[in-house]
Amino acid sequence: MYGIRIPRRDVLKAALYGGTGLALGVASWPAAAAEAVNFADIGVGDPGGDWSRYTRASGGSGVNLVSIGNGPSAILNVLIAGGGTKTYDIINIVGGMQKPLVDNDLIEAIDTSKIPNWAKDGYVAEYLKPGTPGFDFIGYLGKIYGVPTVLQGDSFAFLPEATGQLDTYGALFDPKWKGFVALEDNYTTAGQKTALYLKESKQATIGDPANLTPGEVKAVVDFLIEKKKEGQFRTLWSSFEQAVNLLVSKEVKVLDCWEPMVFVAKSKGIDAVYAAPKEGYLLWAMAAYIVKNPARTPARSKATYDLLDFMLGGWYGARITELRGYMTNPLAPAYAREHPDEFPADKAQRIAAIDAGVKKKFEKGGTWQQRWPTNVETYEAEWARFKAAPGG
């Protein structure tokens, strides 16, 4: 494994994580594209296939886009056993993976002096500064390893025509919606939201929903298993498309999901709402990591940093906000407003509204998603127990 020794707790079976994002894979590209940046993304960082502005700004370097899964163990497996360190330049995933990635010598520290837009990104200082939970999404041992490309707070979706207005994670477990609820197959999302709900409703003694003790993990899973036996959950979803289809088909009325899935459902004529739960949100940030790729040439290294800078720029930020519903960087709303030829007034207003809406989520608070909990093996085993339990 390229001379890298990974502790047993760091190599976990990817299937049990139910990682979010698209299918994991290592791709190869023709020699003609050797100086292009090999960019692995979980499915939300592609600006609609249009990388032409980056190509022009970088003097001709392009982007080779490939999908990658978001499950923590899956990421480790593809970088080590799958040969990803020889393939990728950047992996754009949900942050918080610095410890296993750095400890196994898989990513490089970020030289922010090579990213001019870094100093313009006030969201880093506001939400991701050292000493806060947000820093754990981009930093480790005092160094920066991830470039924050989006920030967001997650909750759940519902169909108001069937449920009325909902404002609590309790809706996921309300017997009124028995058989019409779906959870994400991922304990770092569905499991942590459940922990937040149990803590706030005082149904379980939980200290920090973001980093549970073994006993707390067991209590959360016991609760989920009881609900599963009662027939509460229609299914566990594991792909973006599956989650969208559950809403569009109206197979479920309440869905633990990401907000972009609601945007897609709305585009298909479905009146879906993303909830503002009284318990707060599952807060997180994407991080673009530079893979420690031994084959990277100096020219591609420069192109890699150019791409990171581009991703902190106004056009890319505005485009991702428009497409995905995520807050990106402070330059995005102004860029959209000042370029009506690219972002007509209605789109610019929507981008500004999304930016303001995500800020309100961070003001509301909740719990920061934990991507690599202290008791990760317990999480793994308990989530497997939940999945194996019989349903009602």
C-alpha positions in Angstrom: 0.0 0.0 0.0 2.6 2.5 -1.1 4.5 2.1 2.1 1.6 3.5 4.2 0.5 1.7 7.3 -3.1 2.3 8.2 -4.3 1.4 11.7 -7.3 -1.1 11.7 -9.6 1.6 12.9 -8.8 3.7 9.9 -9.6 1.0 7.3 -13.3 0.3 7.6 -15.6 -1.4 5.2 -17.0 1.3 2.9 -20.3 -0.5 2.4 -21.2 -0.1 6.1 -20.7 3.7 5.9 -23.4 4.2 3.3 -21.4 7.2 2.2 -23.2 10.0 0.5 -22.2 11.2 -2.9 -21.8 9.4 -6.2 -20.1 6.1 -6.9 -16.5 5.7 -6.0 -14.0 5.3 -8.8 -10.5 5.8 -10.1 -10.3 7.0 -13.6 -7.5 7.3 -16.2 -7.1 10.0 -18.8 -5.3 10.3 -22.1 -1.8 11.6 -22.1 -2.9 14.7 -24.1 -4.7 15.8 -20.9 -1.7 15.3 -18.6 -1.5 18.9 -17.5 -5.2 19.1 -16.7 -6.3 18.9 -13.1 -7.8 15.6 -12.1 -10.7 16.7 -9.9 -12.7 14.1 -7.9 -16.0 15.4 -6.6 -19.0 13.9 -4.8 -21.5 15.4 -7.2 -22.0 19.0 -6.1 -18.8 20.8 -7.2 -19.3 20.7 -10.9 -20.6 24.0 -12.2 -22.9 22.4 -14.8 -20.0 21.1 -16.9 -18.7 24.6 -17.7 -15.1 24.9 -16.7 -14.2 27.3 -19.6 -13.6 30.3 -17.4 -11.0 28.3 -15.4 -9.5 27.0 -18.6 -9.1 30.5 -19.9 -7.8 31.9 -16.6 -5.2 29.1 -16.2 -3.8 29.5 -19.7 -5.3 26.3 -21.1 -5.3 23.8 -18.3 -8.6 22.0 -18.1 -10.4 19.9 -15.6 -10.8 16.1 -15.7 -13.9 15.5 -13.6 -14.6 12.1 -11.9 -17.1 11.2 -9.3 -16.0 10.0 -5.9 -17.9 8.7 -2.9 -18.2 10.6 0.4 -18.1 7.8 2.9 -15.0 8.3 5.1 -13.6 4.7 4.8 -14.5 4.7 1.1 -12.3 7.7 0.5 -9.4 6.2 2.4 -9.7 2.9 0.5 -9.7 4.5 -2.9 -6.7 6.7 -2.2 -4.7 3.9 -0.8 -5.8 0.5 -2.1 -7.4 2.0 -5.2 -4.3 4.0 -6.4 -6.0 7.4 -6.1 -2.8 9.1 -4.9 -1.4 8.4 -8.3 -4.5 9.7 -10.1 -6.2 12.6 -8.4 -4.9 16.2 -7.8 -7.9 17.4 -5.8 -10.7 15.6 -3.9 -13.7 17.8 -3.2 -15.6 16.1 -0.3 -17.3 17.0 2.9 -14.5 18.2 5.2 -13.5 16.9 8.6 -11.3 14.1 7.1 -8.0 15.7 7.9 -6.9 13.3 10.7 -7.0 10.1 8.7 -5.8 11.7 5.5 -2.9 13.5 7.1 -1.9 10.7 9.4 -1.7 8.4 6.4 0.3 11.0 4.3 -2.4 11.3 1.7 -2.9 15.0 1.4 -0.7 18.2 1.3 -1.0 21.2 3.6 -2.4 24.2 1.7 -0.1 27.1 0.9 -2.7 29.9 1.1 -0.3 32.4 -0.3 -0.8 30.7 -3.7 -4.6 31.3 -3.4 -5.2 35.1 -3.9 -8.9 34.7 -3.2 -8.2 33.1 0.2 -7.7 36.5 1.8 -11.0 37.7 0.3 -13.0 34.9 1.8 -14.4 36.4 5.1 -16.4 33.2 5.7 -13.2 31.4 6.6 -12.6 33.8 9.4 -16.2 33.9 10.4 -17.2 30.3 10.4 -14.0 28.2 10.1 -11.5 30.0 12.4 -9.1 28.1 14.7 -10.6 27.1 18.0 -14.1 26.6 16.6 -15.9 23.4 15.4 -15.7 24.8 11.8 -11.9 24.7 11.8 -12.1 21.0 12.1 -13.5 20.8 8.6 -10.4 22.4 7.0 -7.5 22.2 9.5 -5.5 19.8 11.6 -2.8 20.4 14.2 -2.8 24.1 13.4 -2.3 23.7 9.6 -4.8 24.3 6.8 -5.4 21.2 4.6 -8.8 21.9 3.0 -10.1 24.8 0.9 -13.8 25.4 1.9 -15.8 25.4 -1.3 -19.3 25.4 0.2 -20.9 25.8 3.7 -24.3 24.5 4.6 -26.7 23.4 7.4 -28.8 20.2 6.7 -32.1 19.1 8.1 -34.9 17.2 6.3 -37.5 17.6 3.6 -41.3 17.2 3.7 -44.3 17.4 1.5 -46.6 20.0 3.1 -49.7 19.0 1.1 -49.5 15.7 3.0 -48.0 16.7 6.4 -48.6 20.4 6.9 -45.7 22.4 8.3 -43.0 20.5 10.2 -40.3 22.0 12.4 -38.7 19.2 14.3 -36.6 16.1 13.6 -39.3 14.4 15.6 -41.2 14.2 12.3 -38.8 11.5 11.1 -40.1 9.4 14.0 -43.7 10.5 14.3 -46.1 7.5 13.9 -48.4 9.7 11.8 -45.9 9.2 9.0 -45.2 5.6 9.6 -44.0 3.9 6.4 -43.5 7.2 4.6 -40.1 8.2 6.1 -36.7 7.6 4.6 -33.3 8.1 6.2 -29.9 8.5 4.6 -27.8 5.4 5.0 -25.1 7.3 6.9 -24.6 7.6 10.6 -22.6 10.9 10.3 -25.9 12.4 9.0 -29.0 10.5 10.0 -27.4 9.2 13.1 -26.2 12.5 14.3 -29.5 14.3 13.6 -31.2 11.5 15.6 -28.7 12.2 18.5 -29.5 15.9 18.3 -33.2 15.2 18.5 -32.9 12.8 21.4 -30.8 15.3 23.3 -33.0 18.3 22.7 -36.2 16.3 23.5 -34.5 14.8 26.6 -35.3 11.2 25.5 -31.7 10.3 26.0 -28.7 11.6 28.0 -26.3 12.8 25.4 -23.4 15.2 26.0 -22.2 16.1 22.5 -24.2 14.9 19.5 -21.2 15.4 17.3 -19.0 12.9 19.2 -20.9 10.2 21.1 -19.6 7.9 23.7 -20.1 4.1 23.0 -23.1 4.1 25.3 -24.6 7.1 23.6 -24.1 5.5 20.2 -25.9 2.4 21.4 -28.8 4.5 22.8 -29.3 6.2 19.5 -29.2 3.0 17.5 -31.5 1.3 20.0 -34.0 4.1 19.4 -33.7 3.8 15.6 -34.1 0.0 15.8 -37.3 0.3 17.8 -38.7 2.7 15.2 -37.6 0.4 12.4 -39.4 -2.5 14.0 -42.5 -0.4 14.2 -42.3 0.1 10.5 -41.4 3.8 10.6 -38.9 3.8 7.8 -39.7 2.9 4.2 -36.1 2.6 3.2 -32.6 3.9 3.7 -31.3 5.8 0.7 -27.7 5.9 -0.5 -27.6 8.0 -3.7 -28.6 11.5 -4.7 -30.9 10.2 -7.5 -32.6 7.7 -5.1 -33.4 10.4 -2.6 -34.8 12.8 -5.3 -37.0 10.0 -6.7 -38.4 9.3 -3.2 -39.7 12.8 -3.2 -40.8 13.1 -6.8 -42.7 9.8 -6.7 -44.2 10.9 -3.3 -43.2 7.5 -2.0 -42.2 9.3 1.2 -43.7 12.3 2.9 -40.7 13.1 5.2 -37.1 12.6 4.0 -33.8 13.0 5.8 -31.8 14.5 3.0 -29.7 17.3 1.6 -31.2 20.6 0.4 -30.1 20.3 -3.2 -32.5 17.3 -3.5 -35.4 19.6 -2.6 -34.3 22.0 -5.4 -34.3 19.2 -7.9 -37.7 18.0 -6.7 -39.1 21.5 -7.1 -37.7 21.7 -10.6 -39.8 18.6 -11.4 -43.0 20.3 -10.1 -43.0 18.9 -6.5 -44.0 21.1 -3.6 -41.3 20.0 -1.3 -40.0 22.1 1.7 -36.7 22.0 3.5 -37.3 22.2 7.2 -36.1 24.8 9.7 -36.0 22.5 12.8 -36.3 24.0 16.2 -33.4 21.7 17.3 -31.0 23.4 14.9 -29.1 22.1 11.9 -26.4 19.7 11.0 -23.7 22.2 10.0 -20.8 21.3 7.7 -18.4 22.6 5.0 -17.0 21.0 1.9 -13.2 20.9 1.7 -11.1 20.6 -1.5 -8.0 18.7 -0.5 -4.8 18.4 -2.6 -3.9 14.8 -2.9 -0.2 14.0 -2.3 0.3 12.8 -5.9 3.9 11.7 -6.6 3.3 12.0 -10.4 2.2 15.6 -10.3 4.3 17.9 -12.5 5.2 21.5 -11.5 2.9 22.7 -14.2 0.0 20.7 -12.9 0.8 21.8 -9.3 0.4 25.4 -10.4 -2.8 24.5 -12.3 -4.1 22.7 -9.1 -3.7 25.9 -7.1 -5.2 28.0 -9.9 -8.3 25.8 -9.7 -8.6 26.2 -6.0 -8.4 29.9 -6.4 -11.0 29.8 -9.1 -13.3 27.8 -6.8 -13.1 30.6 -4.2 -13.9 33.2 -6.9 -17.2 35.0 -7.6 -18.4 33.2 -10.8 -17.8 29.7 -9.5 -19.3 30.5 -6.1 -22.4 32.1 -7.7 -22.9 29.2 -10.1 -22.6 26.6 -7.4 -25.0 28.5 -5.2 -27.5 28.8 -8.1 -27.2 25.1 -8.9 -26.9 23.5 -5.5 -28.4 25.9 -3.0 -25.2 26.2 -0.9 -23.5 29.2 0.5 -20.0 29.4 -1.1 -18.0 32.6 -0.7 -18.5 36.3 0.0 -17.7 37.2 -3.7 -20.6 35.2 -5.1 -23.6 37.4 -4.4 -21.8 40.5 -5.5 -20.6 38.8 -8.7 -24.1 37.7 -9.6 -25.5 41.1 -8.9 -22.8 42.9 -11.0 -23.0 40.5 -14.0 -26.6 40.5 -15.2 -25.5 39.1 -18.6 -24.5 35.9 -16.8 -26.9 36.0 -13.9 -30.2 37.8 -14.6 -31.9 39.7 -11.8 -34.0 36.7 -10.7 -31.0 34.5 -10.4 -28.9 37.1 -8.6 -31.7 37.6 -6.1 -32.0 33.9 -5.6 -28.3 33.6 -5.0 -28.4 36.4 -2.5 -31.4 34.8 -0.7 -29.6 31.4 -0.4 -26.5 33.1 0.9 -28.6 34.9 3.6 -30.5 31.8 4.4 -27.5 29.7 5.1 -26.1 32.4 7.3 -29.3 32.2 9.3 -28.7 28.5 9.7 -25.3 29.1 11.2 -26.8 31.7 13.5 -29.4 29.2 14.6 -26.7 26.6 15.2 -27.3 23.0 16.1 -24.5 20.5 15.8 -21.4 20.3 13.5 -21.2 17.1 11.5 -18.6 14.7 12.8 -16.8 12.9 10.0 -14.3 11.0 12.1 -15.6 10.5 15.6 -13.4 9.3 18.5 -15.3 6.0 18.7 -15.6 5.4 15.0 -15.5 1.6 15.3 -18.4 1.7 17.7 -20.4 3.9 15.3 -19.6 1.5 12.5 -20.7 -1.6 14.4 -23.8 0.0 15.8 -24.9 1.3 12.4 -24.5 -2.1 10.9 -26.7 -3.4 13.7 -29.3 -0.9 12.8 -29.2 -1.9 9.2 -29.4 -5.6 10.0 -32.4 -5.2 12.4 -35.7 -6.4 11.0 -38.3 -3.9 10.0 -41.9 -3.8 10.8 
